[in-house]
Amino acid sequence: MSDLQGSTPNQGILKTNSDTINTVNIRSGPSLNRRVIHEGKEGDKVKILDQTKPAGDTHAWYKVKFGSEADDIGWVREDVIELTYTNPADASTLLYFATDSRTVRIYAEENQIYMNVYDNRAEKTELYAVEAARLPKVDAESKFKSYVAIKDNTAYYVRFIPFGEVDFIINNATNGNILLKEKGFRASGGEYQKQ
């Protein structure tokens, strides 16, 4: 798959947020108050290891590996990196489907389930590599399988019957108000294709 739908960033390209400076400060931690440990150049490729959004900060930060040495690791703010996306392997995909406005992928890596959501209309990744949980069945008779992921006070809920219908719901995790409810189509994936 060559598009970004339901994909996870694993690399980035450094970019400057200045018209006069072509270097990017890589810091010892996710804050402008942390010391600069390396000056990257615009266009340098880095590997993304982690991300965080510190309390009170309006920007996300990415932990990156910028060189070949073991300690060539630091942090850059989201406005100085362009993310490069790769899709998880098809073998790890539990469920993949589209709705009228989103493309959703639920996948497992290293005994953890993750959810990616791509907004087809805005052409941007809404969720990537957000931990998800498989919800227990409501009752023994239910054929539905369900997953949920929560980010920034928003819950992303997927409910499906293998080889059957798929529902996708986005709601406010605090008050339960539904923000979006759509039917899925073109579903595939290991969990979808087994009873």
C-alpha positions, 0 to 999 in steps of 0.5 A: 500500500503506498498511501498513508491510510492507517499507517504508522510513522517510523521515520522523519525528515528534519525541517527548519522552522526558520527562514534564516537558519538551516539547522534543527536543534535536537534536545536531551528531552521533550522541552525547549528548556532541555539542552541541545545535544546535536544540531541536525541539518534540514533534510537529515533523515531520523528514525522515530523511537517514541513520541509525547505531548508534555502537559502544558505544551501545545506541541508533540515531541518525537524521540529520534535516533539521528546517528549510528552511535548508541547514544545518538538519540534526542528529541525534536518538536513536531514543527521541525520534523516531517513524518514518513509513514509505513504501514504495518505488515498485513500479517499483523493486521487484525481489521482494516476497513473504510467508512465514508470519512475514515480508514481504520487499521487495528493491528498487533505488534509485540503482544500489544494492539494498536489502532490507526485512523486516517481522515480521508477528507482532511487527508491526514492521520488522526491516530497512529500507533495508539494503544487499543484494547479488545473489549469483552463480549457483552454476552455469550451469544453475541457475535460482535467483536469490539476494540477501543482506543482513547486519545485526547479525551476522544474514544474510537470504538470499532464493533464488527461481526467476522465476515459481516458488518462493521461499525465505527464510532467516535465519541467524547470519552468524558460525556459519551456524546457521539461525534461520528457514527459510520458503517464500514466497508471493504473490511479485511484482516486476520480477526475479521476473516476468522470465526 
